[in-house]
Amino acid sequence: MNDRAPHIVVGVLPSQADDVLGQAVVFAERFGAVLACANVNPARRTASYTSDGTVISVPLVPRGLTTPPELREEVAPEFTAEMQEILHGSSVEWTLHALAGDPARELELLADRLDAAMIIVGTRGPGAREMLRELFNGSVADRLIFRQHRPVVVVPLRTQKHESL
């Protein structure tokens, strides 16, 4: 990996991979940047990091009174394969980071660790569950925009229908 190249952090979800990664590749090619692809598990929180940066996590809500089990965060192999397929053929160098916790905070922390030039995220997905989550938590994009000193690029998803004005 080219340690001198700037980094671009991109938050990736299986439902958004095509749209968000496609746009992130455009930015990475234009800036000669390394893409730091981050998949965040919001049902767990970071307990520690290993020396190679791997996240060790625990459940957000432990079951029972025992100490919650620690887990080495990993991205599902199917999703990793999907990302490889999307990025295949591009000249962009990329890394994959499996994170745990609040997505906005984890993307911010990764961007800080890498001194990233920008963060790229997608808009929320359609559906009642996503609307409810946004109502209580706010969108990841909104929270990043108001807390960041670096640019945040929000990619609209092609799968969303836009109403005519």
N, C-alpha and C positions, 0 to 999 in steps of 0.2 A: 504494500500500500504506500502511496505517495504521502508522506507526512507533511510535506510543504503545501500540498493542495488544500484549498479551503474546503470546508465541509458544509453540506446542506442537510439538515435533519428533516426527514419526511415521516409523518405519522401515517402508518398503513393499516388498513383493515381489509379482510377478504372481500367485503362488499364494495370497497372503493378502489381496489388495487389498480385496475385498468386506468381509470380517470386520474387519480392522484399520482401514481408512479409515472404515467405517461407525461404529465406536465412537469414533474420533478426531473425527469430525464432531460427535457428541453432546457431547464435552468442549469442543471449540472453540466451539460455540454457547452452552453454559452459561457459559463464561468470557470470551466475546467475544474469542477469540484467533484469531490467524493460524496456519494449519497449515503447518508447514515439512515437506513430504513429502520423505523422503530414500531414495534407492535406492542401495545400496552394492555395488560390484563387488569381491568379495573376491579375485579373481584378479589384481588390479593394486594398486599402492600410489600414494599421492599423491606427486608430485614437486614440484609448486608450485601456486599459485593465481594466476589472472589478477586484474586490478583489479576485475572484476565478480563475483569469487568462484567462477568456473568452475574446476573441478579439472583439472589436467594430470597424467596418470598414466603410470606405466611398468609393465611386466609384473612380477609378483612373482618369477617365475623366468625370467630372460632366456634366450633361445635363442641359442646361439653366443657368441662372444667380443666381438662388437661392442657398441657402446652401444645399450641398448634404445630402441626408438622411443617417443617421447612421444605421448600420445593425449589429446585433449580428451574428457573423460568426458561421455557423453550417455545419457539414458534412451531406450530403444527407442521409436520413434514409436507402435507398437501399444500399448505399456504406458501411454504418456502419454494416448492416446485412451481407454483403459480407465479411467484415473483420472478424466479429464474426464467420462466417462459416469457414474461412481459419484458424483462430487461435483456433477454438474449438478442444479440445483434447490435446492441448499442455499445458505444465505446466507453460508457460510464463505468467507473470503478464504484463498487458499493459494498456496504457491510450491513449486517442484520443484527438488530438489538432486540432482545426479548425483555420487556420491562414490566413492572407491576406497580399499581397504585393509581392515583389520580392522573389521567392522561395528560392534562395541561401541565401539571407540575413535573411529571416524568420527562416529557418532551423538553421542557425548559431546562431541567437538570442535565439532560444529555447534551443539549445545545451548549450549555455552559462548559461541560467537561471537554467538548470538542472545539470550543470557541467557534461555533458555527456561524456562517455568514447570514443564514436565514433559516426559518422553519416553514415547512409546507404542510398544510392539512387540508382535508376535504370538508365539504359542508356536511351537515348531519344527514343521515339516511331518512327516507320517508317512513311513515308509520307512527302509530299511536305511542308505542314504547319509546321511540326516540324523542317524540314531542314531549312526553312526560319527563323523561330524563333531563331534557333541556330546560323544562319549566323549573325543576328543582335544583339542578346543578349549573345551569347556564351552558352554553356551547363551549367546546374546547377552543374553537377559534376565537370567540369573544374573550375568554379568560386569558388566552395567550396575547392577544392584541393589546390588552390593557396592562399586562405585566411585563412585557418584553422591551428590551432596548434594541433588539435586532428586528429586521423586517419579518413579518408573518404574511405568507401568501396563502390565501384561501381559494381552493379549487372548487368551482361549482361542479356537481356531479351531473353527467349527461343523462342519467336515468331519471332525474327529477323533471317533472312537467312544470312549465312556467305559464302562469295565467296571462292572458292578454290584458293590456291596460285599457 
